Amino acid sequence: MKKIRILLVDDHQIIRDGVKTMIIDEPDIDFVGCASNGSDALEMVKLYLPDIVISDISMPDMNGIELTARISELNSRTQVLILSMYTTDDYIYNAIKSGAKGILPKQDTNKEMLLEAIRVIYSGHEYYSPNISKNLMKNYLSIVKKGSHPENFNKYFLTQREKEILKFYVEGFSNQEIANKLNISIRTVETHKNNIMQKFGFKSTVEMVKFALKNNLVIL
């Protein structure tokens, strides 16, 4: 089994130690090293070619957003997951614009969420924490209400699984049928559906489906 090569970048030793402890024993992860600043991290990316760089934003010498942009220019194979206390709108959008494939807030991230983010990004998708997704969604709805629809914006706040489940609802499948198709429980299907409805403020499945069709949230 090919392992996911991880490089961690943070200027605080306690964070580096904590994150390393969370992921180093996972059988599908190869922890290649740590860096305490962006310049060192960039050299390590060139040397080790990690699949994913987990990076803070606020660091001496080169911040995480600049590092992400440099990595994007340098190596299309390496993706960046931002793990930071700085999750205001400006930081989020600058991180996405620079090429980050995921953003997690340090204060709300546990081991399960971190590992899920790593694996989702490695599979070729984006990952944003529920709170960050909610903030992105609010801004998105504000834009939609003004009569415009930002291209591909929905990918920033719907997880890949939520997209799959939403598509099945749009196609008219029941909870049981969706569960069978995805080999998951009905309760898990309902949990994902509730998350989608909560993000958008939908009151019913019909409202959810109509909105998805009108705003091209799924490709049929």
N, CA and C atoms as a LAMMPS dump frame, in Angstrom:
ITEM: TIMESTEP
0
ITEM: NUMBER OF ATOMS
660
ITEM: BOX BOUNDS ff ff ff
-5.0000000000000000e+02 5.0000000000000000e+02
-5.0000000000000000e+02 5.0000000000000000e+02
-5.0000000000000000e+02 5.0000000000000000e+02
ITEM: ATOMS id mol type element x y z
1 1 1 N 0.834 -1.197 0
2 1 2 C 0 0 0
3 1 3 C 0.875 1.255 0
4 2 1 N 0.598 2.15 -0.948
5 2 2 C 1.351 3.396 -1
6 2 3 C 0.926 4.301 0.154
7 3 1 N 1.9 4.818 0.866
8 3 2 C 1.6 5.67 2.01
9 3 3 C 1.535 7.145 1.615
10 4 1 N 0.799 7.902 2.406
11 4 2 C 0.661 9.343 2.18
12 4 3 C 1.83 10.043 2.872
13 5 1 N 2.654 10.704 2.082
14 5 2 C 3.84 11.363 2.624
15 5 3 C 3.467 12.751 3.154
16 6 1 N 3.748 12.965 4.455
17 6 2 C 3.323 14.196 5.125
18 6 3 C 4.531 14.995 5.615
19 7 1 N 4.513 16.3 5.321
20 7 2 C 5.477 17.248 5.883
21 7 3 C 4.708 18.251 6.728
22 8 1 N 5.161 18.5 7.939
23 8 2 C 4.49 19.42 8.858
24 8 3 C 5.31 20.693 9.019
25 9 1 N 4.619 21.852 8.941
26 9 2 C 5.293 23.145 9.067
27 9 3 C 4.578 24.003 10.109
28 10 1 N 5.277 24.298 11.199
29 10 2 C 4.718 25.154 12.246
30 10 3 C 5.868 25.681 13.089
31 11 1 N 5.773 26.932 13.515
32 11 2 C 6.884 27.514 14.273
33 11 3 C 6.802 27.236 15.764
34 12 1 N 5.798 26.479 16.199
35 12 2 C 5.68 26.128 17.613
36 12 3 C 5.962 24.637 17.811
37 13 1 N 6.931 24.341 18.634
38 13 2 C 7.339 22.955 18.881
39 13 3 C 6.198 22.115 19.423
40 14 1 N 5.396 22.707 20.309
41 14 2 C 4.31 21.944 20.93
42 14 3 C 3.271 21.516 19.897
43 15 1 N 3.03 22.346 18.896
44 15 2 C 2.098 21.984 17.816
45 15 3 C 2.703 20.894 16.952
46 16 1 N 3.976 21.048 16.615
47 16 2 C 4.633 20.028 15.792
48 16 3 C 4.594 18.67 16.489
49 17 1 N 4.892 18.675 17.781
50 17 2 C 4.883 17.413 18.533
51 17 3 C 3.478 16.819 18.602
52 18 1 N 2.482 17.679 18.824
53 18 2 C 1.107 17.199 18.956
54 18 3 C 0.561 16.605 17.671
55 19 1 N 0.771 17.298 16.567
56 19 2 C 0.282 16.798 15.274
57 19 3 C 1.013 15.517 14.885
58 20 1 N 2.314 15.505 15.11
59 20 2 C 3.097 14.308 14.788
60 20 3 C 2.577 13.097 15.56
61 21 1 N 2.261 13.287 16.827
62 21 2 C 1.737 12.199 17.653
63 21 3 C 0.407 11.683 17.106
64 22 1 N -0.431 12.603 16.588
65 22 2 C -1.744 12.213 16.064
66 22 3 C -1.65 11.291 14.855
67 23 1 N -0.641 11.506 14.007
68 23 2 C -0.673 10.835 12.708
69 23 3 C 0.448 9.826 12.467
70 24 1 N 1.507 9.851 13.273
71 24 2 C 2.696 9.077 12.928
72 24 3 C 2.471 7.566 12.956
73 25 1 N 1.537 7.093 13.754
74 25 2 C 1.322 5.642 13.851
75 25 3 C 0.269 5.12 12.876
76 26 1 N -0.289 5.993 12.047
77 26 2 C -1.297 5.545 11.078
78 26 3 C -0.627 4.707 9.989
79 27 1 N -1.182 3.541 9.666
80 27 2 C -0.529 2.636 8.711
81 27 3 C -0.417 3.171 7.288
82 28 1 N -1.28 4.141 6.936
83 28 2 C -1.247 4.664 5.56
84 28 3 C -0.513 6.004 5.455
85 29 1 N 0.196 6.405 6.536
86 29 2 C 0.877 7.699 6.541
87 29 3 C 2.374 7.527 6.762
88 30 1 N 3.152 8.236 5.972
89 30 2 C 4.609 8.282 6.108
90 30 3 C 4.991 9.709 6.482
91 31 1 N 5.346 9.921 7.74
92 31 2 C 5.691 11.257 8.234
93 31 3 C 7.146 11.55 7.87
94 32 1 N 7.359 12.449 6.888
95 32 2 C 8.721 12.641 6.368
96 32 3 C 9.52 13.692 7.121
97 33 1 N 8.847 14.558 7.916
98 33 2 C 9.623 15.526 8.68
99 33 3 C 8.844 16.765 9.07
100 34 1 N 9.54 17.649 9.806
101 34 2 C 8.972 18.905 10.286
102 34 3 C 9.86 20.068 9.87
103 35 1 N 9.238 21.24 9.732
104 35 2 C 9.975 22.488 9.522
105 35 3 C 9.339 23.549 10.405
106 36 1 N 10.154 24.51 10.835
107 36 2 C 9.649 25.559 11.725
108 36 3 C 9.416 26.879 10.999
109 37 1 N 9.705 26.92 9.704
110 37 2 C 9.458 28.14 8.923
111 37 3 C 9.269 27.787 7.459
112 38 1 N 8.762 28.744 6.698
113 38 2 C 8.434 28.496 5.307
114 38 3 C 9.617 28.213 4.412
115 39 1 N 10.715 28.905 4.631
116 39 2 C 11.897 28.711 3.776
117 39 3 C 12.455 27.298 3.904
118 40 1 N 12.569 26.828 5.143
119 40 2 C 13.042 25.451 5.347
120 40 3 C 12.06 24.45 4.756
121 41 1 N 10.767 24.746 4.916
122 41 2 C 9.738 23.848 4.394
123 41 3 C 9.844 23.723 2.879
124 42 1 N 10.086 24.836 2.206
125 42 2 C 10.187 24.814 0.751
126 42 3 C 11.342 23.932 0.29
127 43 1 N 12.457 24.003 0.99
128 43 2 C 13.597 23.151 0.656
129 43 3 C 13.273 21.677 0.907
130 44 1 N 12.52 21.421 1.974
131 44 2 C 12.156 20.034 2.29
132 44 3 C 11.146 19.48 1.283
133 45 1 N 10.285 20.348 0.764
134 45 2 C 9.351 19.916 -0.281
135 45 3 C 10.127 19.467 -1.513
136 46 1 N 11.136 20.236 -1.882
137 46 2 C 11.973 19.879 -3.04
138 46 3 C 12.701 18.558 -2.802
139 47 1 N 13.124 18.343 -1.563
140 47 2 C 13.928 17.166 -1.241
141 47 3 C 13.084 15.907 -1.081
142 48 1 N 11.964 16.013 -0.356
143 48 2 C 11.186 14.829 0.006
144 48 3 C 9.941 14.597 -0.855
145 49 1 N 9.52 15.597 -1.615
146 49 2 C 8.325 15.482 -2.459
147 49 3 C 7.134 14.899 -1.692
148 50 1 N 6.711 15.554 -0.606
149 50 2 C 5.567 15.035 0.16
150 50 3 C 4.277 15.141 -0.646
151 51 1 N 3.327 14.291 -0.314
152 51 2 C 2.007 14.378 -0.932
153 51 3 C 1.219 15.551 -0.366
154 52 1 N 1.355 15.747 0.958
155 52 2 C 0.618 16.813 1.634
156 52 3 C 1.533 17.543 2.606
157 53 1 N 1.477 18.875 2.558
158 53 2 C 2.138 19.713 3.553
159 53 3 C 1.065 20.277 4.472
160 54 1 N 1.205 20.014 5.764
161 54 2 C 0.316 20.617 6.763
162 54 3 C 1.021 21.858 7.285
163 55 1 N 0.425 23.024 7.063
164 55 2 C 1.134 24.271 7.372
165 55 3 C 0.301 25.246 8.181
166 56 1 N 0.978 25.909 9.106
167 56 2 C 0.398 27.048 9.812
168 56 3 C 0.375 28.239 8.856
169 57 1 N -0.315 29.307 9.218
170 57 2 C -0.29 30.532 8.413
171 57 3 C 0.751 31.502 8.943
172 58 1 N 0.66 31.833 10.238
173 58 2 C 1.559 32.825 10.812
174 58 3 C 2.884 32.193 11.226
175 59 1 N 3.94 32.509 10.442
176 59 2 C 5.269 31.966 10.721
177 59 3 C 6.321 32.999 10.331
178 60 1 N 7.497 32.942 10.959
179 60 2 C 8.563 33.877 10.578
180 60 3 C 9.104 33.548 9.191
181 61 1 N 9.675 34.55 8.551
182 61 2 C 10.376 34.374 7.281
183 61 3 C 9.429 34.278 6.089
184 62 1 N 8.527 33.311 6.09
185 62 2 C 7.566 33.14 4.998
186 62 3 C 6.285 32.574 5.58
187 63 1 N 5.151 33.284 5.415
188 63 2 C 3.916 32.782 6.021
189 63 3 C 3.334 31.626 5.207
190 64 1 N 2.331 30.978 5.791
191 64 2 C 1.784 29.78 5.181
192 64 3 C 1.092 30.015 3.852
193 65 1 N 0.508 31.2 3.671
194 65 2 C -0.163 31.504 2.41
195 65 3 C 0.865 31.668 1.286
196 66 1 N 1.948 32.379 1.576
197 66 2 C 3.018 32.513 0.579
198 66 3 C 3.659 31.159 0.3
199 67 1 N 3.85 30.364 1.349
200 67 2 C 4.42 29.026 1.175
201 67 3 C 3.528 28.179 0.269
202 68 1 N 2.226 28.249 0.493
203 68 2 C 1.284 27.488 -0.335
204 68 3 C 1.402 27.88 -1.803
205 69 1 N 1.465 29.178 -2.056
206 69 2 C 1.594 29.648 -3.438
207 69 3 C 2.897 29.164 -4.066
208 70 1 N 3.979 29.198 -3.303
209 70 2 C 5.286 28.761 -3.816
210 70 3 C 5.268 27.257 -4.125
211 71 1 N 4.637 26.49 -3.233
212 71 2 C 4.541 25.039 -3.452
213 71 3 C 3.699 24.753 -4.694
214 72 1 N 2.604 25.503 -4.859
215 72 2 C 1.737 25.311 -6.027
216 72 3 C 2.496 25.565 -7.316
217 73 1 N 3.369 26.563 -7.302
218 73 2 C 4.176 26.874 -8.487
219 73 3 C 5.259 25.827 -8.71
220 74 1 N 5.763 25.297 -7.594
221 74 2 C 6.912 24.393 -7.656
222 74 3 C 6.563 22.968 -8.037
223 75 1 N 5.464 22.47 -7.448
224 75 2 C 5.198 21.035 -7.557
225 75 3 C 3.696 20.776 -7.502
226 76 1 N 3.124 20.394 -8.627
227 76 2 C 1.677 20.17 -8.674
228 76 3 C 1.263 18.935 -7.891
229 77 1 N 2.216 18.061 -7.596
230 77 2 C 1.899 16.833 -6.861
231 77 3 C 1.611 17.126 -5.383
232 78 1 N 2.333 18.07 -4.806
233 78 2 C 2.205 18.35 -3.374
234 78 3 C 1.033 19.289 -3.105
235 79 1 N 0.136 18.87 -2.214
236 79 2 C -1.018 19.687 -1.825
237 79 3 C -0.801 20.236 -0.414
238 80 1 N -1.489 21.327 -0.11
239 80 2 C -1.309 21.986 1.188
240 80 3 C -2.611 21.981 1.98
241 81 1 N -2.491 21.562 3.232
242 81 2 C -3.58 21.629 4.204
243 81 3 C -3.194 22.671 5.243
244 82 1 N -3.959 23.743 5.327
245 82 2 C -3.695 24.791 6.307
246 82 3 C -4.286 24.404 7.66
247 83 1 N -3.453 24.469 8.695
248 83 2 C -3.89 24.218 10.072
249 83 3 C -3.487 25.44 10.88
250 84 1 N -4.456 26.298 11.201
251 84 2 C -4.099 27.6 11.764
252 84 3 C -5.177 28.135 12.695
253 85 1 N -4.767 29.042 13.577
254 85 2 C -5.72 29.758 14.42
255 85 3 C -6.38 30.893 13.643
256 86 1 N -5.791 31.28 12.522
257 86 2 C -6.281 32.406 11.738
258 86 3 C -7.254 31.921 10.672
259 87 1 N -8.551 32.067 10.953
260 87 2 C -9.563 31.547 10.033
261 87 3 C -10.643 32.588 9.72
262 88 1 N -10.258 33.869 9.709
263 88 2 C -11.199 34.901 9.275
264 88 3 C -11.352 34.809 7.757
265 89 1 N -12.352 35.519 7.227
266 89 2 C -12.643 35.438 5.791
267 89 3 C -11.422 35.761 4.938
268 90 1 N -10.689 36.805 5.297
269 90 2 C -9.535 37.198 4.482
270 90 3 C -8.499 36.084 4.409
271 91 1 N -8.199 35.48 5.541
272 91 2 C -7.213 34.391 5.566
273 91 3 C -7.704 33.183 4.764
274 92 1 N -8.988 32.862 4.924
275 92 2 C -9.552 31.71 4.221
276 92 3 C -9.458 31.906 2.706
277 93 1 N -9.914 33.061 2.226
278 93 2 C -9.925 33.29 0.786
279 93 3 C -8.518 33.405 0.216
280 94 1 N -7.612 34.02 0.971
281 94 2 C -6.229 34.107 0.497
282 94 3 C -5.585 32.727 0.44
283 95 1 N -5.911 31.888 1.409
284 95 2 C -5.363 30.523 1.414
285 95 3 C -5.895 29.729 0.22
286 96 1 N -7.201 29.826 -0.036
287 96 2 C -7.789 29.131 -1.183
288 96 3 C -7.204 29.66 -2.484
289 97 1 N -7.083 30.974 -2.576
290 97 2 C -6.542 31.593 -3.796
291 97 3 C -5.101 31.153 -4.048
292 98 1 N -4.343 30.948 -2.97
293 98 2 C -2.937 30.558 -3.123
294 98 3 C -2.78 29.087 -3.502
295 99 1 N -3.867 28.32 -3.377
296 99 2 C -3.825 26.922 -3.796
297 99 3 C -4.055 25.893 -2.703
298 100 1 N -4.374 26.323 -1.479
299 100 2 C -4.621 25.369 -0.39
300 100 3 C -5.812 24.483 -0.728
301 101 1 N -5.691 23.192 -0.442
302 101 2 C -6.76 22.239 -0.716
303 101 3 C -7.592 21.923 0.516
304 102 1 N -7.219 22.488 1.66
305 102 2 C -7.984 22.267 2.88
306 102 3 C -7.601 23.282 3.931
307 103 1 N -8.542 23.581 4.828
308 103 2 C -8.287 24.52 5.922
309 103 3 C -8.96 23.995 7.184
310 104 1 N -8.178 23.893 8.259
311 104 2 C -8.689 23.461 9.554
312 104 3 C -8.277 24.47 10.62
313 105 1 N -9.176 24.805 11.558
314 105 2 C -8.801 25.668 12.675
315 105 3 C -8.132 24.844 13.774
316 106 1 N -7.016 25.321 14.285
317 106 2 C -6.312 24.574 15.324
318 106 3 C -7.2 24.323 16.537
319 107 1 N -7.984 25.308 16.884
320 107 2 C -8.751 25.229 18.129
321 107 3 C -9.892 24.214 18.069
322 108 1 N -10.322 23.817 16.871
323 108 2 C -11.464 22.905 16.74
324 108 3 C -11.104 21.556 16.139
325 109 1 N -9.836 21.324 15.846
326 109 2 C -9.45 20.119 15.103
327 109 3 C -8.986 19.006 16.027
328 110 1 N -9.61 17.845 15.883
329 110 2 C -9.174 16.675 16.639
330 110 3 C -8.492 15.684 15.693
331 111 1 N -8.054 14.586 16.226
332 111 2 C -7.326 13.593 15.429
333 111 3 C -8.183 13.06 14.288
334 112 1 N -9.435 12.75 14.567
335 112 2 C -10.321 12.183 13.551
336 112 3 C -10.49 13.138 12.375
337 113 1 N -10.71 14.423 12.665
338 113 2 C -10.902 15.399 11.601
339 113 3 C -9.625 15.602 10.794
340 114 1 N -8.482 15.645 11.479
341 114 2 C -7.209 15.831 10.794
342 114 3 C -6.925 14.676 9.833
343 115 1 N -7.139 13.461 10.296
344 115 2 C -6.894 12.288 9.45
345 115 3 C -7.87 12.244 8.268
346 116 1 N -9.114 12.622 8.516
347 116 2 C -10.098 12.658 7.424
348 116 3 C -9.671 13.68 6.377
349 117 1 N -9.228 14.85 6.835
350 117 2 C -8.786 15.898 5.908
351 117 3 C -7.614 15.413 5.052
352 118 1 N -6.645 14.776 5.692
353 118 2 C -5.474 14.263 4.968
354 118 3 C -5.903 13.281 3.886
355 119 1 N -6.766 12.362 4.237
356 119 2 C -7.157 11.305 3.287
357 119 3 C -8.05 11.836 2.169
358 120 1 N -8.914 12.785 2.5
359 120 2 C -9.772 13.386 1.472
360 120 3 C -8.923 14.177 0.47
361 121 1 N -7.991 14.962 0.973
362 121 2 C -7.127 15.753 0.087
363 121 3 C -6.252 14.836 -0.76
364 122 1 N -5.742 13.776 -0.171
365 122 2 C -4.899 12.835 -0.912
366 122 3 C -5.685 12.162 -2.041
367 123 1 N -6.99 12.001 -1.829
368 123 2 C -7.832 11.368 -2.854
369 123 3 C -8.188 12.323 -3.987
370 124 1 N -7.765 13.576 -3.86
371 124 2 C -7.966 14.531 -4.94
372 124 3 C -9.068 15.538 -4.721
373 125 1 N -9.574 15.643 -3.489
374 125 2 C -10.671 16.554 -3.198
375 125 3 C -10.231 17.617 -2.184
376 126 1 N -11.125 18.568 -1.936
377 126 2 C -10.85 19.602 -0.939
378 126 3 C -11.501 19.233 0.392
379 127 1 N -10.977 19.82 1.473
380 127 2 C -11.568 19.557 2.791
381 127 3 C -11.537 20.841 3.614
382 128 1 N -12.706 21.241 4.118
383 128 2 C -12.819 22.415 4.978
384 128 3 C -13.638 22.034 6.205
385 129 1 N -13.233 22.523 7.354
386 129 2 C -13.929 22.175 8.591
387 129 3 C -15.371 22.666 8.52
388 130 1 N -16.269 22.083 9.333
389 130 2 C -17.675 22.504 9.29
390 130 3 C -17.87 23.998 9.51
391 131 1 N -17.145 24.598 10.451
392 131 2 C -17.308 26.031 10.72
393 131 3 C -16.83 26.881 9.551
394 132 1 N -15.72 26.496 8.947
395 132 2 C -15.222 27.238 7.788
396 132 3 C -16.167 27.068 6.61
397 133 1 N -16.678 25.851 6.423
398 133 2 C -17.659 25.621 5.364
399 133 3 C -18.893 26.496 5.564
400 134 1 N -19.316 26.633 6.807
401 134 2 C -20.494 27.44 7.112
402 134 3 C -20.252 28.906 6.769
403 135 1 N -19.056 29.415 7.084
404 135 2 C -18.726 30.807 6.752
405 135 3 C -18.688 31.023 5.247
406 136 1 N -18.111 30.067 4.52
407 136 2 C -18.077 30.151 3.061
408 136 3 C -19.487 30.121 2.484
409 137 1 N -20.314 29.276 3.054
410 137 2 C -21.692 29.152 2.597
411 137 3 C -22.464 30.453 2.788
412 138 1 N -22.272 31.117 3.925
413 138 2 C -22.983 32.377 4.175
414 138 3 C -22.628 33.419 3.122
415 139 1 N -21.348 33.496 2.804
416 139 2 C -20.922 34.448 1.783
417 139 3 C -21.461 34.064 0.412
418 140 1 N -21.488 32.779 0.154
419 140 2 C -22.014 32.276 -1.119
420 140 3 C -23.486 32.644 -1.273
421 141 1 N -24.274 32.397 -0.239
422 141 2 C -25.703 32.693 -0.314
423 141 3 C -25.94 34.192 -0.477
424 142 1 N -25.1 34.997 0.149
425 142 2 C -25.216 36.442 -0.001
426 142 3 C -25.016 36.853 -1.455
427 143 1 N -24.045 36.205 -2.121
428 143 2 C -23.786 36.49 -3.529
429 143 3 C -24.935 36 -4.393
430 144 1 N -25.45 34.803 -4.097
431 144 2 C -26.555 34.24 -4.874
432 144 3 C -27.791 35.136 -4.786
433 145 1 N -28.076 35.655 -3.588
434 145 2 C -29.245 36.512 -3.404
435 145 3 C -29.136 37.809 -4.192
436 146 1 N -27.908 38.19 -4.517
437 146 2 C -27.698 39.395 -5.325
438 146 3 C -27.818 39.102 -6.819
439 147 1 N -28.072 37.829 -7.154
440 147 2 C -28.322 37.485 -8.537
441 147 3 C -27.157 36.922 -9.306
442 148 1 N -26.063 36.608 -8.626
443 148 2 C -24.913 36.034 -9.323
444 148 3 C -24.569 34.688 -8.715
445 149 1 N -23.738 33.935 -9.439
446 149 2 C -23.353 32.601 -8.973
447 149 3 C -21.871 32.39 -9.239
448 150 1 N -21.01 32.501 -8.211
449 150 2 C -19.58 32.336 -8.432
450 150 3 C -19.231 30.94 -8.921
451 151 1 N -18.53 30.831 -10.021
452 151 2 C -18.206 29.55 -10.643
453 151 3 C -17.437 28.654 -9.682
454 152 1 N -17.93 27.409 -9.521
455 152 2 C -17.246 26.378 -8.729
456 152 3 C -17.148 26.711 -7.244
457 153 1 N -17.908 27.709 -6.755
458 153 2 C -17.777 28.088 -5.35
459 153 3 C -18.251 26.978 -4.424
460 154 1 N -19.272 26.212 -4.871
461 154 2 C -19.859 25.21 -3.987
462 154 3 C -18.852 24.155 -3.543
463 155 1 N -17.786 23.928 -4.317
464 155 2 C -16.831 22.89 -3.949
465 155 3 C -16.107 23.228 -2.654
466 156 1 N -16.158 24.521 -2.251
467 156 2 C -15.423 24.919 -1.072
468 156 3 C -16.172 24.656 0.229
469 157 1 N -17.477 24.309 0.139
470 157 2 C -18.161 24.069 1.403
471 157 3 C -19.011 22.807 1.424
472 158 1 N -19.054 22.046 0.338
473 158 2 C -19.661 20.729 0.366
474 158 3 C -18.552 19.688 0.29
475 159 1 N -18.586 18.737 1.216
476 159 2 C -17.593 17.673 1.156
477 159 3 C -17.915 16.759 -0.024
478 160 1 N -16.958 15.927 -0.41
479 160 2 C -17.177 15.022 -1.528
480 160 3 C -18.344 14.073 -1.256
481 161 1 N -18.438 13.565 -0.039
482 161 2 C -19.538 12.666 0.304
483 161 3 C -20.877 13.398 0.256
484 162 1 N -20.915 14.643 0.727
485 162 2 C -22.141 15.429 0.672
486 162 3 C -22.58 15.669 -0.771
487 163 1 N -21.612 15.903 -1.661
488 163 2 C -21.938 16.073 -3.077
489 163 3 C -22.562 14.799 -3.645
490 164 1 N -21.969 13.65 -3.301
491 164 2 C -22.49 12.377 -3.792
492 164 3 C -23.921 12.157 -3.329
493 165 1 N -24.153 12.402 -2.04
494 165 2 C -25.481 12.175 -1.473
495 165 3 C -26.496 13.168 -2.032
496 166 1 N -26.103 14.422 -2.173
497 166 2 C -26.995 15.424 -2.759
498 166 3 C -27.39 15.027 -4.173
499 167 1 N -26.449 14.54 -4.942
500 167 2 C -26.742 14.107 -6.32
501 167 3 C -27.781 12.985 -6.331
502 168 1 N -27.675 12.039 -5.405
503 168 2 C -28.647 10.947 -5.343
504 168 3 C -30.038 11.466 -4.983
505 169 1 N -30.106 12.444 -4.075
506 169 2 C -31.411 13.026 -3.736
507 169 3 C -32.013 13.729 -4.947
508 170 1 N -31.174 14.463 -5.678
509 170 2 C -31.649 15.146 -6.88
510 170 3 C -32.166 14.14 -7.899
511 171 1 N -31.54 12.97 -7.973
512 171 2 C -31.958 11.929 -8.913
513 171 3 C -33.161 11.139 -8.414
514 172 1 N -33.625 11.437 -7.186
515 172 2 C -34.858 10.836 -6.701
516 172 3 C -34.715 9.571 -5.88
517 173 1 N -33.515 9.241 -5.446
518 173 2 C -33.317 8.026 -4.655
519 173 3 C -33.746 8.238 -3.207
520 174 1 N -34.188 7.172 -2.56
521 174 2 C -34.584 7.207 -1.15
522 174 3 C -33.361 7.049 -0.253
523 175 1 N -33.549 7.261 1.049
524 175 2 C -32.451 7.092 2.004
525 175 3 C -31.891 5.662 1.948
526 176 1 N -32.793 4.68 1.874
527 176 2 C -32.362 3.281 1.831
528 176 3 C -31.574 2.985 0.557
529 177 1 N -32.032 3.507 -0.561
530 177 2 C -31.344 3.278 -1.83
531 177 3 C -29.963 3.93 -1.842
532 178 1 N -29.88 5.128 -1.272
533 178 2 C -28.584 5.819 -1.205
534 178 3 C -27.624 5.046 -0.306
535 179 1 N -28.148 4.578 0.822
536 179 2 C -27.324 3.793 1.748
537 179 3 C -26.784 2.535 1.064
538 180 1 N -27.631 1.873 0.298
539 180 2 C -27.204 0.658 -0.406
540 180 3 C -26.146 0.96 -1.455
541 181 1 N -26.324 2.046 -2.188
542 181 2 C -25.388 2.4 -3.247
543 181 3 C -24.007 2.753 -2.692
544 182 1 N -23.983 3.418 -1.54
545 182 2 C -22.717 3.87 -0.965
546 182 3 C -22.173 2.923 0.099
547 183 1 N -22.94 1.86 0.373
548 183 2 C -22.539 0.876 1.374
549 183 3 C -22.322 1.517 2.75
550 184 1 N -23.268 2.381 3.125
551 184 2 C -23.236 3.026 4.436
552 184 3 C -24.612 2.854 5.071
553 185 1 N -24.734 3.221 6.343
554 185 2 C -26.017 3.067 7.033
555 185 3 C -26.976 4.198 6.67
556 186 1 N -28.265 3.943 6.875
557 186 2 C -29.272 4.982 6.638
558 186 3 C -29.011 6.169 7.561
559 187 1 N -28.607 5.894 8.787
560 187 2 C -28.328 6.976 9.73
561 187 3 C -27.213 7.881 9.219
562 188 1 N -26.192 7.292 8.606
563 188 2 C -25.089 8.087 8.054
564 188 3 C -25.591 8.948 6.898
565 189 1 N -26.438 8.378 6.051
566 189 2 C -27.038 9.151 4.957
567 189 3 C -27.815 10.334 5.515
568 190 1 N -28.63 10.09 6.529
569 190 2 C -29.437 11.157 7.123
570 190 3 C -28.572 12.216 7.79
571 191 1 N -27.455 11.796 8.377
572 191 2 C -26.532 12.759 8.996
573 191 3 C -25.952 13.689 7.944
574 192 1 N -25.517 13.125 6.82
575 192 2 C -24.972 13.957 5.741
576 192 3 C -26.035 14.895 5.182
577 193 1 N -27.242 14.366 5.028
578 193 2 C -28.342 15.198 4.526
579 193 3 C -28.618 16.356 5.48
580 194 1 N -28.645 16.068 6.772
581 194 2 C -28.89 17.117 7.766
582 194 3 C -27.787 18.166 7.745
583 195 1 N -26.538 17.729 7.522
584 195 2 C -25.427 18.68 7.434
585 195 3 C -25.6 19.618 6.244
586 196 1 N -26.006 19.051 5.101
587 196 2 C -26.241 19.867 3.91
588 196 3 C -27.347 20.882 4.175
589 197 1 N -28.437 20.406 4.757
590 197 2 C -29.583 21.279 5.001
591 197 3 C -29.253 22.371 6.009
592 198 1 N -28.433 22.028 6.998
593 198 2 C -28.039 23.019 7.997
594 198 3 C -27.133 24.084 7.385
595 199 1 N -26.215 23.67 6.522
596 199 2 C -25.295 24.621 5.884
597 199 3 C -26.057 25.671 5.077
598 200 1 N -27.094 25.22 4.362
599 200 2 C -27.832 26.125 3.497
600 200 3 C -29.082 26.714 4.15
601 201 1 N -29.494 26.138 5.261
602 201 2 C -30.716 26.606 5.902
603 201 3 C -31.978 26.07 5.255
604 202 1 N -31.877 24.905 4.592
605 202 2 C -33.052 24.317 3.954
606 202 3 C -34.022 23.789 5.014
607 203 1 N -35.317 23.868 4.694
608 203 2 C -36.352 23.368 5.601
609 203 3 C -36.904 22.015 5.172
610 204 1 N -36.634 21.625 3.922
611 204 2 C -37.173 20.36 3.425
612 204 3 C -36.264 19.801 2.333
613 205 1 N -36.468 18.512 2.045
614 205 2 C -35.713 17.864 0.972
615 205 3 C -36.061 18.492 -0.369
616 206 1 N -37.323 18.83 -0.572
617 206 2 C -37.76 19.456 -1.825
618 206 3 C -37.022 20.77 -2.049
619 207 1 N -36.921 21.578 -0.999
620 207 2 C -36.213 22.856 -1.102
621 207 3 C -34.743 22.625 -1.45
622 208 1 N -34.141 21.611 -0.834
623 208 2 C -32.744 21.278 -1.097
624 208 3 C -32.538 20.893 -2.556
625 209 1 N -33.41 20.033 -3.069
626 209 2 C -33.291 19.56 -4.454
627 209 3 C -33.499 20.702 -5.438
628 210 1 N -34.504 21.538 -5.206
629 210 2 C -34.769 22.668 -6.098
630 210 3 C -33.568 23.616 -6.153
631 211 1 N -32.988 23.893 -5.007
632 211 2 C -31.84 24.8 -4.958
633 211 3 C -30.642 24.193 -5.688
634 212 1 N -30.42 22.897 -5.47
635 212 2 C -29.296 22.216 -6.112
636 212 3 C -29.414 22.273 -7.634
637 213 1 N -30.62 22.066 -8.151
638 213 2 C -30.852 22.111 -9.591
639 213 3 C -30.7 23.53 -10.139
640 214 1 N -31.272 24.484 -9.444
641 214 2 C -31.245 25.871 -9.905
642 214 3 C -29.837 26.433 -9.934
643 215 1 N -29 26.027 -8.966
644 215 2 C -27.667 26.615 -8.833
645 215 3 C -26.533 25.684 -9.263
646 216 1 N -26.891 24.602 -9.955
647 216 2 C -25.884 23.691 -10.519
648 216 3 C -24.912 23.147 -9.473
649 217 1 N -25.468 22.752 -8.326
650 217 2 C -24.613 22.211 -7.272
651 217 3 C -24.202 20.771 -7.543
652 218 1 N -24.905 20.105 -8.451
653 218 2 C -24.534 18.745 -8.834
654 218 3 C -24.548 18.64 -10.354
655 219 1 N -23.777 17.687 -10.87
656 219 2 C -23.753 17.428 -12.31
657 219 3 C -24.469 16.113 -12.568
658 220 1 N -25.557 16.166 -13.317
659 220 2 C -26.368 14.977 -13.586
660 220 3 C -25.879 14.262 -14.844
